């Protein structure tokens, strides 16, 4: 299994958008069982916060599914395995 982790400072804008755009591409190409995608933050500043509303709106604009329950998660050593 290929594992991809998108990372940005707070994990509320760029990295979750990248995560859900990539998941959309993976789904459209029937690669769900070959590639796993997550996103993480480099800071605990936004931990537990939801995706930034303008980022959610942009994903909706392009009909890209996102998990409305997704919250910011900081990168941990276990993510690097």
C-alpha positions in Angstrom: 0.0 0.0 0.0 1.3 3.5 -0.9 0.8 6.0 1.9 0.6 9.7 1.3 0.6 12.4 4.0 0.0 16.0 3.1 1.3 18.4 5.7 0.8 22.1 6.5 1.0 24.3 9.6 -2.5 23.9 11.0 -4.1 21.1 9.0 -7.3 23.2 8.4 -6.7 24.6 4.9 -4.1 23.4 2.5 -3.3 19.9 3.7 -6.9 18.7 4.1 -7.8 20.2 0.7 -4.9 18.3 -0.8 -6.0 15.1 1.1 -9.6 15.3 -0.2 -8.6 16.2 -3.8 -6.2 13.3 -3.9 -8.8 11.0 -2.4 -11.2 12.1 -5.1 -8.6 11.3 -7.8 -7.8 8.0 -6.2 -11.5 7.1 -6.1 -12.1 8.1 -9.7 -9.2 5.9 -10.8 -10.3 2.9 -8.7 -7.1 2.9 -6.6 -8.7 2.9 -3.2 -7.1 -0.4 -2.2 -3.7 0.7 -3.3 -3.2 4.2 -1.9 -4.0 5.6 1.5 -4.1 9.4 2.0 -4.1 11.5 5.2 -3.2 15.0 6.2 -1.5 16.4 9.3 -0.3 19.6 10.9 3.2 20.7 12.0 1.7 22.6 14.9 -0.7 21.9 17.7 -2.2 25.4 17.3 -5.3 24.3 15.5 -5.6 20.8 17.1 -9.2 19.6 17.0 -10.4 22.5 14.8 -12.5 21.7 11.7 -11.5 22.5 8.1 -11.6 26.2 7.5 -15.0 27.2 6.1 -13.6 28.8 2.8 -11.6 25.6 2.2 -14.8 23.6 2.6 -16.6 25.9 0.2 -13.9 25.6 -2.4 -14.1 21.8 -2.2 -17.9 22.0 -2.6 -17.5 24.3 -5.6 -15.6 21.5 -7.4 -17.9 18.7 -6.1 -15.1 17.1 -4.1 -16.3 15.1 -1.2 -14.8 15.9 2.2 -15.4 14.5 5.7 -17.3 17.2 7.6 -16.0 15.6 10.8 -12.4 16.0 9.9 -10.4 17.9 12.5 -6.8 19.0 12.7 -4.3 16.4 13.7 -0.7 17.0 14.4 2.0 14.9 12.7 3.4 12.3 15.1 6.3 9.9 14.8 3.9 7.0 14.1 2.7 8.8 10.9 6.2 8.4 9.5 6.1 4.6 9.5 
